[in-house]
Amino acid sequence: MAEQQPVDQQQGPEFAIQRLYIKDLSLEAPNSPKIFLEEWAPELNLDLETKTEKLDNETHEVTLRVTATVKIKDKTAFLVEVAQAGIFTLRGFPADQERPMLGSFCPTILYPYAREVVTDAVIKAGFPQLYLAPVNFDALLAEHDQQEVSSGDGESGGSVH
């Protein structure tokens, strides 16, 4: 007969999403309405940044800032910036696994929400739909970590650009 383990005995690391929310949102269309008369041949510049804040021993806020700037013939059509945030619980993770969870896994969860907010704002501003391609946050975090090692900066600031 197999012995039963107590229900409250932890079975391994636990991850939970507590809340997802928009922390900041702005859209600028400095050259409207004249920009609408231009031929639509957009040049997109996309910047991503993550920031983490420890709220308590197991709870973290992760903020993904997405800034999309679209230009037509060197004129800014629009600039949209969203800070999509989430509160996440990480319980029982070894210290070496927390950074990938907060720097890659959580931003991967937040990105589709941020992408939707950007797309909605752009459409409501009168522009054609903007498609933001998927992002490999594992690769971005690895690149960021490599840059820190190369620069000799031993600190990990929690930002991925």
C-alpha positions as CSV (number, residue, x, y, z in Angstrom):
1,M,0.0,0.0,0.0
2,A,1.4,3.4,-1.0
3,E,1.9,6.0,1.7
4,Q,0.0,9.2,1.2
5,Q,2.0,12.5,1.5
6,P,0.5,15.4,3.3
7,V,-1.5,17.7,1.0
8,D,0.4,20.8,2.0
9,Q,3.8,19.4,1.2
10,Q,5.3,21.4,-1.7
11,Q,5.8,19.4,-4.9
12,G,8.2,21.8,-6.5
13,P,8.5,25.3,-7.7
14,E,5.2,27.2,-8.2
15,F,4.5,30.0,-10.6
16,A,1.3,32.1,-10.6
17,I,0.0,35.2,-12.4
18,Q,-1.7,37.5,-9.8
19,R,-2.6,40.4,-12.1
20,L,-2.0,41.8,-15.6
21,Y,-2.6,45.5,-16.3
22,I,-1.6,48.5,-18.4
23,K,0.7,50.7,-16.3
24,D,1.2,53.4,-18.9
25,L,-0.1,54.2,-22.4
26,S,0.6,57.0,-24.8
27,L,0.2,57.7,-28.5
28,E,1.4,60.7,-30.4
29,A,0.6,61.5,-34.0
30,P,2.5,64.8,-34.4
31,N,2.1,65.1,-38.2
32,S,-1.6,64.3,-38.5
33,P,-3.7,65.0,-40.5
34,K,-1.2,65.7,-43.3
35,I,0.6,62.3,-42.7
36,F,-2.6,60.6,-43.9
37,L,-2.1,62.1,-47.4
38,E,1.4,60.4,-47.7
39,E,1.9,57.1,-49.5
40,W,1.8,54.5,-46.7
41,A,5.4,53.1,-46.8
42,P,6.1,52.8,-43.0
43,E,9.5,52.4,-41.4
44,L,9.1,50.8,-38.0
45,N,11.4,51.1,-35.1
46,L,10.6,48.9,-32.1
47,D,12.2,49.2,-28.7
48,L,11.6,46.8,-25.8
49,E,12.6,47.1,-22.2
50,T,11.8,45.0,-19.2
51,K,12.0,46.1,-15.5
52,T,11.4,43.9,-12.5
53,E,10.6,45.0,-8.9
54,K,10.5,42.7,-6.0
55,L,7.3,43.4,-4.0
56,D,7.9,40.8,-1.3
57,N,9.8,37.5,-0.9
58,E,7.8,35.7,-3.5
59,T,6.0,38.4,-5.4
60,H,7.4,40.4,-8.3
61,E,6.1,43.1,-10.6
62,V,7.5,42.8,-14.2
63,T,6.9,45.7,-16.6
64,L,7.4,45.3,-20.3
65,R,7.7,48.7,-22.1
66,V,7.1,48.6,-25.8
67,T,7.8,51.7,-27.9
68,A,6.8,51.6,-31.6
69,T,7.8,54.5,-33.8
70,V,6.6,54.6,-37.4
71,K,8.0,57.1,-39.9
72,I,7.1,57.9,-43.4
73,K,9.8,59.7,-45.4
74,D,11.5,60.9,-42.2
75,K,8.3,62.2,-40.8
76,T,6.9,60.6,-37.7
77,A,3.5,59.1,-38.4
78,F,3.0,58.0,-34.8
79,L,4.8,56.9,-31.7
80,V,3.0,54.6,-29.3
81,E,4.3,53.5,-26.0
82,V,2.8,51.0,-23.6
83,A,4.0,49.7,-20.3
84,Q,2.3,46.3,-19.8
85,A,2.8,45.0,-16.3
86,G,2.1,41.9,-14.3
87,I,2.3,40.8,-10.7
88,F,3.8,37.3,-10.5
89,T,4.4,34.8,-7.7
90,L,7.5,32.7,-7.8
91,R,7.6,30.2,-5.0
92,G,10.3,27.6,-4.5
93,F,12.5,28.5,-7.4
94,P,16.3,28.2,-7.0
95,A,18.0,31.6,-7.3
96,D,19.5,30.8,-10.6
97,Q,16.1,30.2,-12.2
98,E,14.5,33.4,-11.0
99,R,16.3,35.6,-13.5
100,P,15.1,33.7,-16.5
101,M,11.6,33.5,-15.1
102,L,11.5,37.3,-14.5
103,G,13.6,38.4,-17.5
104,S,12.2,36.0,-20.2
105,F,9.2,33.9,-19.2
106,C,7.1,36.8,-17.7
107,P,7.8,39.2,-20.6
108,T,6.8,36.4,-23.0
109,I,3.4,36.3,-21.1
110,L,3.1,40.2,-21.2
111,Y,4.0,40.7,-24.8
112,P,0.8,39.6,-26.5
113,Y,-1.2,41.9,-24.2
114,A,1.1,44.8,-25.0
115,R,1.0,44.0,-28.7
116,E,-2.8,44.1,-28.6
117,V,-2.8,47.5,-26.9
118,V,-0.4,48.9,-29.4
119,T,-2.5,47.6,-32.4
120,D,-5.7,48.9,-30.9
121,A,-4.2,52.4,-30.2
122,V,-2.8,52.6,-33.8
123,I,-6.1,51.7,-35.4
124,K,-8.1,54.1,-33.2
125,A,-5.6,56.9,-34.3
126,G,-6.7,56.3,-37.9
127,F,-3.7,54.4,-39.1
128,P,-3.5,50.9,-40.8
129,Q,-3.1,48.0,-38.5
130,L,0.4,47.5,-37.2
131,Y,1.6,44.0,-36.9
132,L,4.3,43.4,-34.3
133,A,6.1,40.1,-34.8
134,P,6.7,37.6,-32.0
135,V,9.8,38.3,-29.8
136,N,12.2,35.7,-28.5
137,F,12.8,37.0,-25.0
138,D,15.1,34.1,-24.2
139,A,17.5,35.3,-26.9
140,L,17.2,39.0,-25.8
141,L,18.0,38.0,-22.2
142,A,21.0,36.0,-23.3
143,E,22.2,38.9,-25.4
144,H,21.8,41.3,-22.6
145,D,23.6,39.0,-20.2
146,Q,26.5,38.6,-22.7
147,Q,26.7,42.4,-23.1
148,E,27.0,42.7,-19.3
149,V,29.8,40.1,-19.2
150,S,31.6,41.8,-22.1
151,S,31.4,45.3,-20.5
152,G,32.6,43.9,-17.1
153,D,29.4,45.1,-15.4
154,G,28.6,42.4,-12.9
155,E,25.3,43.8,-12.0
156,S,22.1,42.7,-13.6
157,G,19.8,45.6,-13.7
158,G,16.7,43.8,-14.9
159,S,16.4,45.6,-18.2
160,V,16.5,44.0,-21.6
161,H,16.6,46.4,-24.5
